[in-house]
């Protein structure tokens, strides 16, 4: 299965797809983010892997992100859509122990605010009580 890679701007709510070329490898998207995307130099950017719909999400290296990002890694960190959906469901769980566990977990790249902004791409419904 071939994939297409596109840059997503999570500084918008909901997240938007940046008008750049579609790539068939992640490296050109990583390079574009590293070199700076016009109009998005201080934005929260991630890489979407699509086989329509979105099937994965890449968080670029920390050096290529605004200083306010909560994660710290030297390479793009990839997460499959299934994990993104599981995390989103956990953040919205009615069980406080589940919410505490996910908030304490090692998901620094994927806090609720980022996932919530990806709700359209992930096709998830945000519960009213969890809206920020």
C-alpha positions in Angstrom: 0.0 0.0 0.0 1.5 3.3 -1.0 1.1 6.4 1.2 0.9 10.1 0.7 2.5 12.5 3.2 1.2 16.0 3.9 1.9 18.6 6.5 -0.8 19.4 9.1 -1.0 22.6 11.1 -2.3 22.0 14.5 -2.2 25.7 15.4 -5.7 25.9 13.8 -8.8 24.4 15.4 -9.6 22.1 13.7 -6.2 21.3 12.2 -5.7 22.2 8.5 -3.7 20.6 5.8 -0.9 22.9 4.5 -1.0 23.6 0.8 2.3 22.0 -0.1 3.0 19.1 -2.5 1.9 15.6 -1.6 4.9 13.4 -1.1 5.2 9.6 -1.4 7.9 9.5 1.3 8.1 11.3 4.7 11.5 12.8 4.2 10.5 15.7 2.0 7.8 16.7 4.5 10.4 16.5 7.3 12.7 18.7 5.2 10.0 21.2 4.5 9.2 21.5 8.2 12.9 21.9 9.1 13.4 24.6 6.5 10.2 26.4 7.5 6.8 26.4 5.8 5.7 29.8 4.5 3.2 31.4 6.8 3.7 28.7 9.5 7.1 29.3 10.9 6.0 29.3 14.6 3.1 26.9 14.1 2.6 23.4 15.6 3.2 21.2 12.5 2.9 17.4 12.2 3.1 15.0 9.2 0.0 13.1 8.2 0.5 9.7 6.5 -2.5 9.1 4.2 -3.8 6.1 2.4 -7.0 8.0 2.5 -8.1 8.5 5.2 -5.3 9.4 7.6 -3.5 6.3 8.7 -0.6 7.7 10.8 0.8 10.8 12.3 4.4 11.9 12.6 5.7 14.3 15.2 8.8 16.0 13.8 12.1 16.2 15.7 12.1 18.7 18.6 14.7 20.9 17.0 12.2 21.6 14.2 9.3 22.6 16.4 8.4 25.7 18.4 10.0 25.8 21.8 6.5 25.4 23.5 6.1 21.8 22.3 5.9 19.3 25.2 7.8 16.5 23.5 11.6 15.9 23.2 13.0 13.6 20.5 15.6 13.7 17.8 13.7 11.9 15.0 10.1 11.9 13.7 8.0 9.8 16.0 5.2 7.9 14.2 1.9 6.8 15.7 -0.7 4.7 13.9 -4.3 5.9 13.6 -5.5 3.0 15.9 -3.3 4.3 18.8 -4.5 7.9 18.1 -8.1 6.7 18.4 -7.4 4.8 21.5 -5.7 7.8 23.1 -8.6 10.1 22.1 -11.1 7.7 23.6 -9.0 7.4 26.8 -8.7 11.2 27.2 -12.5 11.4 26.9 -13.3 8.4 29.2 -15.9 8.7 31.9 -13.5 6.6 34.1 -11.2 9.0 36.0 -8.6 6.3 36.5 -8.4 5.8 32.7 -8.0 9.6 32.2 -5.3 9.8 34.9 -3.4 6.9 33.4 -3.4 8.4 29.9 -2.4 11.8 31.2 0.5 10.2 33.1 1.6 8.1 30.2 4.4 8.7 27.8 2.3 10.5 25.2 4.1 13.8 25.4 3.7 14.3 21.6 0.0 13.6 21.8 -1.7 15.6 24.6 -5.5 16.0 24.4 -5.3 19.4 22.8 -3.4 18.1 19.8 -5.7 15.1 19.3 -8.8 17.3 19.7 -7.5 19.6 16.9 -7.2 16.5 14.7 -10.8 15.5 15.3 -11.8 16.0 11.6 -8.8 14.0 10.3 -9.4 11.2 12.8 -13.2 11.3 12.4 -13.8 11.5 16.1 -16.5 13.1 18.1 -15.4 15.4 21.0 -17.6 15.0 24.1 -19.0 18.3 25.3 -17.4 17.8 28.8 -13.9 17.5 27.4 -14.0 20.6 25.2 -11.3 23.0 26.2 
